Amino acid sequence: MAAQSDGGTGKTGVICGFAQLYDGDAEEPLDSAAIHICQCCRSSACYWGCRSACLGSLGGSQPAGGLGVRETHCPPQERLWLDCLWIILALLVFFWDVGTDLCLAADYYSRQNYLWFGLTLFFVLVPSVLVQILSFRWFVQDYTGGGLGVVEGLTKRGAAGLGTVYPGRDRVRLASIWLWQAIIHVLQLGQVWRYIRTLYLGVQSRRQREHQRRWYWAMMFEYADVNMLRLLETFLESAPQLVLQLCIMIQENRAETLQCVSSLASLLSLAWVLASYHKLLRDSRDDQRSMSYRGALLHLFWRLFTISSRVLALALFASLFHLYFGIFVVVHWCAMAFWVVHGGTDFCMSKWEEVLFNMVVGIVYIFCWFNVKEGRTRYRMVAYYSVVLAENTVLTGLWYAYRDPAATDSYALPALCGVYLSFAGGVLVMLIYYGFLHPAHGQLHPSPATSCCAQLLWGLPLPPSAPPSAPPTPAHMTKAETEEALADTCLPVFQVRPVGPSQRPDGPLIKIDMPRKRYPAWDAHYVDRRLRRTINILQYITPAAVGIRYRDGPLLYELLQYESSL
């Protein structure tokens, strides 16, 4: 649909697509329902911070003189060095995985094992090329025109502000950026560059006092991109590479050191990407509690054990039954893809992208569980792991029945024990994760609908019961203590401290005429490149905060007050 925005200058900017943009200076007043009002502090300025700060207050008691403000006891804020370390380790795991695969391919070539050399190199280069093409396509979409229409008429500063967004006015700078991106992607280093840029933007979002919200959202968009790319590459490269190397070791009845190191790197890459993806997905959504690093590490070990069991069973079967292994993989992939399609996913912005996504998820389901649907996952996980356990039993049983006893007696029993012990260990770690460290777990109970966090977390309506105002100071706290308590909120990765509260959003309000995507899908402003570009443009051409509002029936999920979320 198309919408218009009055910038107060008599000009009209046409916005193409499904989003409507309204300038805060327009004559149409913002109703109270368009502003998320914190029922704890009676302010619209603590949208992200209050979400995490009030978690501790949901099970607490109301102070006597607090006027409805509950004293919060939030866990310590995770420090910046942990955020940086997580990204640096992800980059090192990437280098370890790809580097060992290339060294192994060179080793096969030097020993004149051309078949293994070709297959190993194939599973390195083809997925990498596909991912680089997708990454460069995203760069082209983000850097060229094609936001949600012409935005020059939104504000009086539109023409001047756009000069800082579109570097096409400086041809030398434009050519250098395009040349740099082309070289990076030709050298297959697009993901490396995105990791480095994410690290830089994240550090700047903590240190820069001016335009912090621009740094933060640029970091979140970049980090989301690199995690999506890594998820695609690992299951197109690391997973089949792991099966291939284990199959080679079983067939040759010996294991070289480089083969073991390469297999371990592929396994760790798979587990790390899954843990990182789910942590970032939760951090990016304001309607979900963030995953701690302890939870991410436990998630990592859960994936390590379950993927190890699955890959070992597949490798044992593939070492004897090459043709039937291919048939099994295709049948399992079709069944899983049909299951995903039948569940009705809502990850992408177009039908063909959704079909492609479901096909990729079908590949993921060959190796491990991947949640793609909102709601309780208990029964779906029980069904999936029951099927996987039955398949592993059949695969290993057939291998054990048709193996060559003289060649395999030395490792047959340890291999079978490895399949089942790894599976049991993975299930045990998964139960510990969901029982103690899952973000949805805690000794918190929804209190009456006086807390905005309770309404947000448990899906209750958000009635605008009060106009936005400055948060009241509890009687037992001084002004300095109040400011310190508001600053020490537990925020997602690279989240910087909130600044002072504001009365109302002064900048443009982007009204998206579609329901908000349900978790575990990404929000539309992460997967729709046009909407993302429009947000970036508006953040440059207006000094005020940009707001996002989804059409979600009785529930209004807002992403307002960017400066307070930073």
NUVEXLO-182009 format. One record per residue (C-alpha): residue number from 1; residue in three letters; y, z, x. Coordinates in steps of 0.001 Angstrom, whole numbers. Layout:
(NUM,'ALA',(Y,Z,X))
...
# end
This chain:
(1,'MET',(0,0,0))
(2,'ALA',(3580,-379,1088))
(3,'ALA',(6321,2173,956))
(4,'GLN',(9960,2384,1858))
(5,'SER',(11930,4948,3765))
(6,'ASP',(15640,5585,3410))
(7,'GLY',(17135,6431,6734))
(8,'GLY',(20529,7254,5335))
(9,'THR',(22157,4169,6829))
(10,'GLY',(21660,1737,4031))
(11,'LYS',(18824,29,5897))
(12,'THR',(15286,-67,4674))
(13,'GLY',(12212,129,6848))
(14,'VAL',(9043,-1350,5386))
(15,'ILE',(5880,509,6272))
(16,'CYS',(2711,-1538,5909))
(17,'GLY',(-647,123,5364))
(18,'PHE',(-1683,3213,3472))
(19,'ALA',(996,5629,4720))
(20,'GLN',(4353,6427,3191))
(21,'LEU',(7125,7658,5454))
(22,'TYR',(10039,9688,4178))
(23,'ASP',(13021,10759,6188))
(24,'GLY',(13971,14381,6028))
(25,'ASP',(17588,13354,5503))
(26,'ALA',(16790,11292,2413))
(27,'GLU',(18074,12323,-975))
(28,'GLU',(14615,13126,-2321))
(29,'PRO',(14181,16872,-1760))
(30,'LEU',(10926,18238,-427))
(31,'ASP',(9207,20313,-3029))
(32,'SER',(7650,23581,-2002))
(33,'ALA',(4178,22093,-2349))
(34,'ALA',(4964,19727,524))
(35,'ILE',(5338,22645,2924))
(36,'HIS',(2464,24834,4009))
(37,'ILE',(3715,28384,3530))
(38,'CYS',(2048,31181,5395))
(39,'GLN',(1327,33950,2918))
(40,'CYS',(973,36428,5787))
(41,'CYS',(4399,36022,7360))
(42,'ARG',(6157,34154,4529))
(43,'SER',(7044,31292,6837))
(44,'SER',(6217,27627,7199))
(45,'ALA',(6705,27722,10954))
(46,'CYS',(3406,29207,12094))
(47,'TYR',(1004,26608,10739))
(48,'TRP',(-1352,26335,13727))
(49,'GLY',(-655,29682,15320))
(50,'CYS',(-1150,31623,12102))
(51,'ARG',(-4488,29922,11523))
(52,'SER',(-5947,31531,14617))
(53,'ALA',(-3812,34677,14693))
(54,'CYS',(-4721,35687,11154))
(55,'LEU',(-8466,35386,11661))
(56,'GLY',(-8538,38969,12800))
(57,'SER',(-6512,40060,9788))
(58,'LEU',(-8925,38703,7196))
(59,'GLY',(-11141,41759,7513))
(60,'GLY',(-8332,44189,8301))
(61,'SER',(-6200,46447,6196))
(62,'GLN',(-2604,46039,5185))
(63,'PRO',(-106,48255,6958))
(64,'ALA',(1949,50578,4887))
(65,'GLY',(5358,49167,5565))
(66,'GLY',(4352,45680,6466))
(67,'LEU',(5399,43917,3277))
(68,'GLY',(2147,42052,3127))
(69,'VAL',(1968,41408,6851))
(70,'ARG',(-1310,42495,8397))
(71,'GLU',(-1645,43675,11947))
(72,'THR',(-3709,41141,13835))
(73,'HIS',(-5995,41716,16782))
(74,'CYS',(-6719,38321,18254))
(75,'PRO',(-9087,37768,21179))
(76,'PRO',(-7369,36933,24474))
(77,'GLN',(-5999,33450,24780))
(78,'GLU',(-8189,31228,26910))
(79,'ARG',(-6278,30433,30039))
(80,'LEU',(-5046,27110,31277))
(81,'TRP',(-7390,27028,34261))
(82,'LEU',(-10415,26999,31933))
(83,'ASP',(-9041,23968,30117))
(84,'CYS',(-8438,22168,33406))
(85,'LEU',(-11833,23182,34790))
(86,'TRP',(-13616,21861,31703))
(87,'ILE',(-12048,18418,32100))
(88,'ILE',(-12569,18340,35880))
(89,'LEU',(-16254,19214,35446))
(90,'ALA',(-16595,16485,32818))
(91,'LEU',(-15145,14010,35308))
(92,'LEU',(-17518,15205,38057))
(93,'VAL',(-20513,14889,35733))
(94,'PHE',(-19449,11315,34965))
(95,'PHE',(-19254,10431,38675))
(96,'TRP',(-22569,12138,39362))
(97,'ASP',(-24326,10265,36583))
(98,'VAL',(-23008,6786,37384))
(99,'GLY',(-23106,7262,41160))
(100,'THR',(-26736,8359,41303))
(101,'ASP',(-27771,5493,39028))
(102,'LEU',(-26077,2969,41327))
(103,'CYS',(-27632,4538,44416))
(104,'LEU',(-31026,4454,42751))
(105,'ALA',(-30604,780,41872))
(106,'ALA',(-29724,19,45504))
(107,'ASP',(-32792,1964,46622))
(108,'TYR',(-35043,-97,44339))
(109,'TYR',(-33516,-3276,45725))
(110,'SER',(-34077,-2197,49322))
(111,'ARG',(-37737,-1502,48516))
(112,'GLN',(-38019,-4908,46779))
(113,'ASN',(-38770,-3364,43377))
(114,'TYR',(-36712,-6008,41644))
(115,'LEU',(-37891,-5176,38123))
(116,'TRP',(-36828,-1551,38379))
(117,'PHE',(-33642,-2613,40158))
(118,'GLY',(-32739,-5026,37362))
(119,'LEU',(-33447,-2560,34558))
(120,'THR',(-31596,299,36273))
(121,'LEU',(-28560,-1868,36982))
(122,'PHE',(-28663,-3320,33458))
(123,'PHE',(-28417,121,31838))
(124,'VAL',(-25447,926,34087))
(125,'LEU',(-23377,-2236,33822))
(126,'VAL',(-23842,-3426,30234))
(127,'PRO',(-22827,-144,28513))
(128,'SER',(-19979,274,30996))
(129,'VAL',(-18615,-3197,30276))
(130,'LEU',(-18814,-2641,26521))
(131,'VAL',(-16984,681,26793))
(132,'GLN',(-14301,-796,29051))
(133,'ILE',(-13698,-3600,26566))
(134,'LEU',(-13301,-1077,23766))
(135,'SER',(-11036,1112,25891))
(136,'PHE',(-8805,-1820,26838))
(137,'ARG',(-8682,-2917,23202))
(138,'TRP',(-7430,540,22264))
(139,'PHE',(-4799,305,24991))
(140,'VAL',(-3620,-3051,23631))
(141,'GLN',(-3433,-1668,20086))
(142,'ASP',(-1504,1405,21219))
(143,'TYR',(868,-357,23568))
(144,'THR',(1775,-3499,21665))
(145,'GLY',(3486,-3733,18291))
(146,'GLY',(1592,-3062,15125))
(147,'GLY',(2466,422,14000))
(148,'LEU',(2767,932,10281))
(149,'GLY',(5508,-1627,9918))
(150,'VAL',(9102,-1780,11025))
(151,'VAL',(10543,1656,11647))
(152,'GLU',(14023,784,12892))
(153,'GLY',(15597,1782,9572))
(154,'LEU',(14172,5259,9415))
(155,'THR',(17027,7029,11155))
(156,'LYS',(20459,6334,12525))
(157,'ARG',(18997,6623,16011))
(158,'GLY',(16250,4098,15329))
(159,'ALA',(17578,1180,17338))
(160,'ALA',(18528,3341,20289))
(161,'GLY',(15389,5443,20140))
(162,'LEU',(13036,2493,20070))
(163,'GLY',(14372,1433,23430))
(164,'THR',(12575,4435,24930))
(165,'VAL',(9314,3573,23170))
(166,'TYR',(8938,-132,23739))
(167,'PRO',(9043,-834,27485))
(168,'GLY',(9194,-4572,26782))
(169,'ARG',(12917,-4383,27574))
(170,'ASP',(11966,-3738,31177))
(171,'ARG',(9769,-6664,32128))
(172,'VAL',(8887,-5331,35556))
(173,'ARG',(7686,-2046,34138))
(174,'LEU',(5821,-3822,31364))
(175,'ALA',(4061,-6156,33801))
(176,'SER',(3132,-3287,36139))
(177,'ILE',(1615,-1239,33311))
(178,'TRP',(-442,-4159,32038))
(179,'LEU',(-1556,-5045,35567))
(180,'TRP',(-2546,-1455,36286))
(181,'GLN',(-4560,-1152,33075))
(182,'ALA',(-6256,-4497,33712))
(183,'ILE',(-7265,-3485,37252))
(184,'ILE',(-8500,-81,36095))
(185,'HIS',(-10704,-1568,33380))
(186,'VAL',(-11996,-4416,35547))
(187,'LEU',(-13090,-1800,38095))
(188,'GLN',(-14875,56,35254))
(189,'LEU',(-12631,3103,35689))
(190,'GLY',(-11020,3217,32264))
(191,'GLN',(-12628,6535,31369))
(192,'VAL',(-11711,8041,34737))
(193,'TRP',(-8077,7137,34192))
(194,'ARG',(-8147,8589,30687))
(195,'TYR',(-9599,11866,31992))
(196,'ILE',(-6892,12097,34666))
(197,'ARG',(-4180,11287,32156))
(198,'THR',(-5554,13887,29735))
(199,'LEU',(-5422,16507,32477))
(200,'TYR',(-1853,15565,33362))
(201,'LEU',(-646,15553,29761))
(202,'GLY',(-2365,18858,29055))
(203,'VAL',(-705,20584,31997))
(204,'GLN',(2672,19118,31067))
(205,'SER',(2278,20321,27471))
(206,'ARG',(2194,23859,28851))
(207,'ARG',(4966,23523,31422))
(208,'GLN',(7536,21215,29869))
(209,'ARG',(10122,23005,27789))
(210,'GLU',(11615,19821,26425))
(211,'HIS',(9676,17527,24066))
(212,'GLN',(6557,19675,24289))
(213,'ARG',(5163,18339,21047))
(214,'ARG',(5172,14815,22441))
(215,'TRP',(3164,15897,25479))
(216,'TYR',(694,17862,23378))
(217,'TRP',(-67,15155,20840))
(218,'ALA',(-271,12512,23555))
(219,'MET',(-2856,14721,25270))
(220,'MET',(-4853,15251,22070))
(221,'PHE',(-4929,11538,21294))
(222,'GLU',(-5982,10663,24860))
(223,'TYR',(-8658,13375,24963))
(224,'ALA',(-10077,12219,21640))
(225,'ASP',(-10284,8650,22942))
(226,'VAL',(-12100,9537,26143))
(227,'ASN',(-14598,11750,24306))
(228,'MET',(-15410,8988,21825))
(229,'LEU',(-15863,6519,24679))
(230,'ARG',(-18067,8911,26640))
(231,'LEU',(-20214,9625,23609))
(232,'LEU',(-20813,5907,23143))
(233,'GLU',(-21556,5287,26803))
(234,'THR',(-23918,8190,27353))
(235,'PHE',(-26250,7167,24545))
(236,'LEU',(-26149,3520,25625))
(237,'GLU',(-26501,4258,29355))
(238,'SER',(-27618,7790,30227))
(239,'ALA',(-30238,8203,27501))
(240,'PRO',(-32191,4950,28136))
(241,'GLN',(-31707,5435,31881))
(242,'LEU',(-33332,8852,31651))
(243,'VAL',(-36312,7480,29741))
(244,'LEU',(-36657,4594,32202))
(245,'GLN',(-36681,6775,35316))
(246,'LEU',(-39172,9242,33854))
(247,'CYS',(-41403,6338,32827))
(248,'ILE',(-41262,4913,36369))
(249,'MET',(-42172,8281,37879))
(250,'ILE',(-45123,8685,35504))
(251,'GLN',(-46403,5150,36114))
(252,'GLU',(-46161,5432,39899))
(253,'ASN',(-47591,8954,39802))
(254,'ARG',(-44904,10217,42156))
(255,'ALA',(-41297,11319,41963))
(256,'GLU',(-38676,10473,44547))
(257,'THR',(-35809,12863,45180))
(258,'LEU',(-33206,10311,44137))
(259,'GLN',(-35069,9645,40884))
(260,'CYS',(-35084,13345,40043))
(261,'VAL',(-31384,13721,40861))
(262,'SER',(-30500,10676,38741))
(263,'SER',(-32579,11945,35808))
(264,'LEU',(-30984,15381,36020))
(265,'ALA',(-27515,13808,36081))
(266,'SER',(-28284,11698,33007))
(267,'LEU',(-29634,14725,31159))
(268,'LEU',(-26618,16863,32007))
(269,'SER',(-24273,14034,31036))
(270,'LEU',(-25862,13782,27584))
(271,'ALA',(-25657,17509,26944))
(272,'TRP',(-22123,17841,28336))
(273,'VAL',(-20721,15001,26263))
(274,'LEU',(-22176,16405,23044))
(275,'ALA',(-20798,19885,23716))
(276,'SER',(-17386,18512,24732))
(277,'TYR',(-17222,16197,21723))
(278,'HIS',(-17919,18960,19202))
(279,'LYS',(-15510,21380,20893))
(280,'LEU',(-12670,18870,20858))
(281,'LEU',(-13401,17820,17285))
(282,'ARG',(-13010,21412,16144))
(283,'ASP',(-9913,21920,18269))
(284,'SER',(-8283,18839,16736))
(285,'ARG',(-8686,19996,13133))
(286,'ASP',(-6523,22739,11697))
(287,'ASP',(-9029,23429,8910))
(288,'GLN',(-11754,24469,11367))
(289,'ARG',(-12032,27370,13758))
(290,'SER',(-12021,26397,17412))
(291,'MET',(-15138,26607,19564))
(292,'SER',(-14940,29050,22458))
(293,'TYR',(-16119,28120,25928))
(294,'ARG',(-19014,30549,25596))
(295,'GLY',(-20055,28711,22467))
(296,'ALA',(-19639,25381,24256))
(297,'LEU',(-21897,26520,27100))
(298,'LEU',(-24553,27708,24678))
(299,'HIS',(-24230,24398,22851))
(300,'LEU',(-24741,22700,26211))
(301,'PHE',(-28020,24537,26889))
(302,'TRP',(-29242,23870,23361))
(303,'ARG',(-28784,20141,23971))
(304,'LEU',(-30318,20307,27452))
(305,'PHE',(-33567,21798,26196))
(306,'THR',(-34024,19683,23080))
(307,'ILE',(-33120,16400,24801))
(308,'SER',(-35444,17242,27718))
(309,'SER',(-38352,17724,25353))
(310,'ARG',(-37637,14536,23459))
(311,'VAL',(-37110,12348,26519))
(312,'LEU',(-40252,13651,28237))
(313,'ALA',(-42362,12838,25170))
(314,'LEU',(-40854,9342,24972))
(315,'ALA',(-41408,8729,28686))
(316,'LEU',(-45063,9806,28547))
(317,'PHE',(-45750,7464,25646))
(318,'ALA',(-43780,4584,27178))
(319,'SER',(-45703,4823,30460))
(320,'LEU',(-48848,3547,28684))
(321,'PHE',(-47738,1803,25497))
(322,'HIS',(-44830,-478,26406))
(323,'LEU',(-44900,-2684,23302))
(324,'TYR',(-45649,111,20871))
(325,'PHE',(-42887,2196,22427))
(326,'GLY',(-40378,-526,21565))
(327,'ILE',(-41728,-750,18028))
(328,'PHE',(-41523,3028,17634))
(329,'VAL',(-37902,3141,18847))
(330,'VAL',(-36835,350,16474))
(331,'VAL',(-38592,1939,13477))
(332,'HIS',(-37158,5376,14218))
(333,'TRP',(-33678,3927,14708))
(334,'CYS',(-33837,2032,11399))
(335,'ALA',(-35050,5126,9554))
(336,'MET',(-32338,7338,11035))
(337,'ALA',(-29606,4758,10419))
(338,'PHE',(-30723,4461,6792))
(339,'TRP',(-30660,8252,6495))
(340,'VAL',(-27106,8343,7855))
(341,'VAL',(-25940,5549,5542))
(342,'HIS',(-27591,7245,2571))
(343,'GLY',(-25730,10463,3407))
(344,'GLY',(-22377,8696,3054))
(345,'THR',(-20324,9114,6225))
(346,'ASP',(-16542,8779,6365))
(347,'PHE',(-15678,8520,10044))
(348,'CYS',(-13954,5143,10313))
(349,'MET',(-11089,3339,8628))
(350,'SER',(-12923,121,7715))
(351,'LYS',(-16326,-796,6341))
(352,'TRP',(-17556,-2754,9352))
(353,'GLU',(-16519,26,11713))
(354,'GLU',(-18410,2502,9538))
(355,'VAL',(-21528,320,9700))
(356,'LEU',(-21228,100,13489))
(357,'PHE',(-20742,3851,13685))
(358,'ASN',(-23870,4460,11609))
(359,'MET',(-25840,2184,13930))
(360,'VAL',(-24645,4148,16963))
(361,'VAL',(-25522,7447,15272))
(362,'GLY',(-28991,6018,14629))
(363,'ILE',(-29329,5582,18397))
(364,'VAL',(-28175,9169,18941))
(365,'TYR',(-30805,10394,16475))
(366,'ILE',(-33519,8886,18656))
(367,'PHE',(-32818,11651,21157))
(368,'CYS',(-31098,14568,19431))
(369,'TRP',(-29450,15960,16315))
(370,'PHE',(-25883,14909,15518))
(371,'ASN',(-24046,16255,12486))
(372,'VAL',(-22166,13573,10537))
(373,'LYS',(-21836,15133,7096))
(374,'GLU',(-19862,18043,5757))
(375,'GLY',(-21579,21075,4324))
(376,'ARG',(-24503,23269,5232))
(377,'THR',(-26644,21583,7835))
(378,'ARG',(-29553,24019,7690))
(379,'TYR',(-31933,21930,5605))
(380,'ARG',(-30975,18657,7273))
(381,'MET',(-31560,20159,10722))
(382,'VAL',(-34913,21603,9634))
(383,'ALA',(-35943,18178,8324))
(384,'TYR',(-34795,16389,11478))
(385,'TYR',(-36428,18786,13946))
(386,'SER',(-39627,18824,11902))
(387,'VAL',(-39792,15028,12151))
(388,'VAL',(-39030,15142,15879))
(389,'LEU',(-41696,17788,16498))
(390,'ALA',(-44264,15730,14607))
(391,'GLU',(-43297,12578,16512))
(392,'ASN',(-43454,14367,19856))
(393,'THR',(-46915,15671,18986))
(394,'VAL',(-48175,12201,18075))
(395,'LEU',(-46619,10557,21139))
(396,'THR',(-47936,13089,23628))
(397,'GLY',(-51308,13243,21873))
(398,'LEU',(-51785,9469,22172))
(399,'TRP',(-50746,9563,25805))
(400,'TYR',(-53166,12398,26542))
(401,'ALA',(-56019,10612,24771))
(402,'TYR',(-55584,7251,26557))
(403,'ARG',(-54380,8390,29998))
(404,'ASP',(-56273,7944,33231))
(405,'PRO',(-57665,11418,33984))
(406,'ALA',(-58066,10762,37706))
(407,'ALA',(-54401,9833,38098))
(408,'THR',(-52793,12246,35662))
(409,'ASP',(-54820,15468,35776))
(410,'SER',(-52419,16966,38288))
(411,'TYR',(-49466,16951,35892))
(412,'ALA',(-50906,16375,32400))
(413,'LEU',(-50970,20016,31329))
(414,'PRO',(-47544,20893,32818))
(415,'ALA',(-46059,17829,31101))
(416,'LEU',(-47427,18864,27708))
(417,'CYS',(-46224,22427,28217))
(418,'GLY',(-42814,21087,29216))
(419,'VAL',(-42504,19126,25978))
(420,'TYR',(-43245,22067,23702))
(421,'LEU',(-41630,24848,25739))
(422,'SER',(-38403,22864,26095))
(423,'PHE',(-38377,22173,22373))
(424,'ALA',(-38994,25845,21555))
(425,'GLY',(-36337,26925,24043))
(426,'GLY',(-33820,24520,22554))
(427,'VAL',(-34476,25750,19033))
(428,'LEU',(-34156,29355,20216))
(429,'VAL',(-30804,28691,21919))
(430,'MET',(-29636,26826,18817))
(431,'LEU',(-30452,29854,16651))
(432,'ILE',(-28570,32136,19046))
(433,'TYR',(-25598,29778,18983))
(434,'TYR',(-25454,29606,15191))
(435,'GLY',(-26118,33318,14879))
(436,'PHE',(-23523,34655,17296))
(437,'LEU',(-21169,32063,18811))
(438,'HIS',(-20768,29369,16190))
(439,'PRO',(-17083,29136,15191))
(440,'ALA',(-17914,29705,11530))
(441,'HIS',(-19697,32982,12363))
(442,'GLY',(-17965,36320,12465))
(443,'GLN',(-17662,39691,10848))
(444,'LEU',(-14830,38396,8695))
(445,'HIS',(-14872,38300,4939))
(446,'PRO',(-12457,36469,2682))
(447,'SER',(-9890,38828,1297))
(448,'PRO',(-7954,38114,-1884))
(449,'ALA',(-5855,34968,-1867))
(450,'THR',(-2942,36641,-95))
(451,'SER',(-3721,35123,3281))
(452,'CYS',(-3004,31500,4019))
(453,'CYS',(-5845,31536,6543))
(454,'ALA',(-8300,32743,3925))
(455,'GLN',(-7175,29962,1616))
(456,'LEU',(-7455,27415,4407))
(457,'LEU',(-10821,28539,5756))
(458,'TRP',(-12604,29144,2480))
(459,'GLY',(-11150,26207,560))
(460,'LEU',(-9000,28091,-1924))
(461,'PRO',(-5849,26454,-3333))
(462,'LEU',(-2583,26892,-1513))
(463,'PRO',(1,27789,-4187))
(464,'PRO',(3602,27643,-2948))
(465,'SER',(4483,31150,-3962))
(466,'ALA',(7539,31562,-1735))
(467,'PRO',(10136,29356,-78))
(468,'PRO',(9938,28980,3680))
(469,'SER',(11774,31723,5435))
(470,'ALA',(11752,33695,8646))
(471,'PRO',(8794,36056,8996))
(472,'PRO',(9600,39669,8146))
(473,'THR',(9330,42274,10858))
(474,'PRO',(6771,45006,10115))
(475,'ALA',(8179,48497,10049))
(476,'HIS',(5977,49725,12896))
(477,'MET',(6917,46868,15252))
(478,'THR',(10123,46170,17103))
(479,'LYS',(11651,42726,17342))
(480,'ALA',(10308,42207,20871))
(481,'GLU',(6813,43289,19842))
(482,'THR',(6884,40941,16892))
(483,'GLU',(7873,37973,19035))
(484,'GLU',(5162,38839,21560))
(485,'ALA',(2534,39135,18837))
(486,'LEU',(3486,35757,17411))
(487,'ALA',(3355,34212,20879))
(488,'ASP',(-75,35608,21786))
(489,'THR',(-1972,33583,19243))
(490,'CYS',(-5332,32049,20120))
(491,'LEU',(-4713,28333,20186))
(492,'PRO',(-6934,25356,20944))
(493,'VAL',(-7242,23632,24297))
(494,'PHE',(-3897,23082,26061))
(495,'GLN',(-2101,24534,23031))
(496,'VAL',(1249,25947,24111))
(497,'ARG',(3008,28887,22574))
(498,'PRO',(4978,28439,19386))
(499,'VAL',(8728,28412,19470))
(500,'GLY',(10983,30082,16981))
(501,'PRO',(10428,29535,13266))
(502,'SER',(12353,26878,11409))
(503,'GLN',(13393,26793,7802))
(504,'ARG',(12152,23359,6735))
(505,'PRO',(10924,20156,8332))
(506,'ASP',(14003,18121,9226))
(507,'GLY',(12195,15024,10441))
(508,'PRO',(10250,12288,8660))
(509,'LEU',(7324,13252,6489))
(510,'ILE',(4388,10838,6651))
(511,'LYS',(2611,10906,3312))
(512,'ILE',(-840,9367,3660))
(513,'ASP',(-1991,8030,315))
(514,'MET',(-5656,8883,866))
(515,'PRO',(-7767,12054,879))
(516,'ARG',(-8171,13812,4158))
(517,'LYS',(-11429,13059,5921))
(518,'ARG',(-13909,15862,5651))
(519,'TYR',(-15289,17636,8685))
(520,'PRO',(-17082,16655,10910))
(521,'ALA',(-15072,13426,10742))
(522,'TRP',(-11868,12954,12710))
(523,'ASP',(-8606,13043,10811))
(524,'ALA',(-7183,9641,9925))
(525,'HIS',(-4278,10039,12360))
(526,'TYR',(-6831,10179,15206))
(527,'VAL',(-8954,7137,14315))
(528,'ASP',(-6315,4851,12783))
(529,'ARG',(-4412,3315,15683))
(530,'ARG',(-1529,2098,13515))
(531,'LEU',(-887,5535,12092))
(532,'ARG',(-1179,7110,15518))
(533,'ARG',(1362,4673,16924))
(534,'THR',(3722,5361,14055))
(535,'ILE',(3534,9099,14767))
(536,'ASN',(4330,8495,18429))
(537,'ILE',(7265,6249,17546))
(538,'LEU',(8725,8763,15099))
(539,'GLN',(8437,11540,17662))
(540,'TYR',(10621,9498,20005))
(541,'ILE',(13262,8288,17573))
(542,'THR',(13908,11651,15944))
(543,'PRO',(14424,15009,17666))
(544,'ALA',(13098,16871,14617))
(545,'ALA',(9476,17572,13784))
(546,'VAL',(7325,14900,12197))
(547,'GLY',(5151,16002,9284))
(548,'ILE',(1868,14610,7982))
(549,'ARG',(674,15099,4435))
(550,'TYR',(-2616,13886,2981))
(551,'ARG',(-3363,13268,-672))
(552,'ASP',(-6203,15686,-1323))
(553,'GLY',(-6085,16610,-5007))
(554,'PRO',(-5407,20309,-5573))
(555,'LEU',(-5813,21072,-1888))
(556,'LEU',(-2901,20089,340))
(557,'TYR',(-3809,20085,4000))
(558,'GLU',(-633,19755,5978))
(559,'LEU',(87,19036,9585))
(560,'LEU',(3730,20084,9581))
(561,'GLN',(5995,21813,12056))
(562,'TYR',(4854,20104,15222))
(563,'GLU',(7126,22216,17366))
(564,'SER',(5525,25437,16150))
(565,'SER',(2052,24098,16773))
(566,'LEU',(2887,23462,20392))
# end
